[in-house]
Amino acid sequence: MDYVAALDRAIGRLHEEGRYRTFIDIERRKGQFPNAVWTRPDGSQKPITVWCGNDYLGMGQHPEVLAAMHEALDATGAGSGGTRNISGTTVYHKRLEAEIADLHGKEAALVFSSAYIANDATLSTLRAIFPGLIIYSDALNHASMIEGVRRGGGEKRIFRHNDVAHLRELLAKDDPATPKLVAFESIYSMDGDFGPIEAILDVAEEFGALTYIDEVHAVGMYGPRGAGVAERDGQMHRIDIINATLAKAYGVFGGYIAASAKMVDAVRSYAPGFIFTTSLPPVVAAGAAASVRFLKTEAGQALREVHQAKARTLKMRLKGLGLPIIDEGSHIVPVHVGNPIHCKMISDMLLENFGVYVQPINFPTVPRGTERLRFTPSPVHGPEEIEKVVKAMDALWQHCALNRAEATA
Ligand SMILES: *Cc1c(COP(=O)(O)O)cnc(C)c1O
């Protein structure tokens, strides 16, 4: 086996399809979000504005979050020193889990290294807890859920994206006595569309299925206390397992599930992805807890309102230029390009010529032919930044002779 040639072929394929990923080397400066400094491959630097971050509310530089982290760092040092079972459970982890359980109105919560791990570890482990479990999974679920469902190894049914009738059809075909779980998201982050939470819960209830929701792109940002879209819609109490991240709107790091005390106890006891890994550094747990706590307050609600207003403004401005915006009413602003080479080219030009950083989103993150730029405005994007991005997009659309007004949704 010529291993080097195989590596070359694998990487070459990505280049040919225009989807080889280049990482943009940025330095975020606290107090100046969303502005940052980009270091080019040749070492030269340029000031830029980050338009594709998932620190949706700027909590990564929030004084209360940073103060909690400084305090924990000085009090306890760097790492946790162990897995949760062997010396790695601290008062910071317990406090964070209590904060999360309270957020979602559940008896308990369990923190993982990330929401990716939380999805993968939980979904794959439920099969061991409920023998014969069939998982019904939305076709556009995140890679971490797909991986968890796949690794669990049992029966799975994929329902068409947001198609409750299809889900119902699939549920009706299976033996009523078989344990079932429906897994879906509240906001699908690439189109920014919402899952039909209430309708899915109705069907799941009718067929006696457990429900599992990924609220990764909603926590902190929706609902009066920032618990997500299910909170906003008054459906949170009906969901068995809520998954989310502490790394996006909460601006820190880590992931979790919130559920009944028994469910959490079982996952805690059986999930290798929870058991055999070092727990979060206390500093991270302290920062995440401070962020969750802050966003439960009225000040958090005010931030959510500014966030939504910024998203509406950007959509309105880009639509005003006739650009093909995908508008599903969430805080995510995808601009459809539909070709990986164009998408990369526009992104490169925005960065180099305008200091606007928006990463091209290509296959396999989105289906081929739906390549896009995905803008994530935040409360810290000011009027000047918005003005700059609108002018840049107008100029580039002109320059690249791209179609206007192909907007969907
Ligand atoms: C980002 C993402 C995750 C993973 O969250 P991390 O905490 O970054 O691992 C899970 N689900 C969805 C829908 C995501 O977009």
The ligand as an ORCA input file, in Angstrom:
! r2SCAN-3c Opt
* xyz 0 1
  C     -22.655     22.707     16.743
  C     -23.739     21.677     16.851
  C     -23.629     20.620     17.754
  C     -22.375     20.373     18.513
  O     -22.187     21.317     19.517
  P     -20.735     21.450     20.179
  O     -20.960     21.817     21.583
  O     -20.017     22.479     19.372
  O     -20.076     20.110     20.027
  C     -24.711     19.780     17.941
  N     -25.855     19.956     17.250
  C     -25.995     20.942     16.345
  C     -27.284     21.098     15.623
  C     -24.937     21.821     16.108
  O     -25.049     22.772     15.186
*
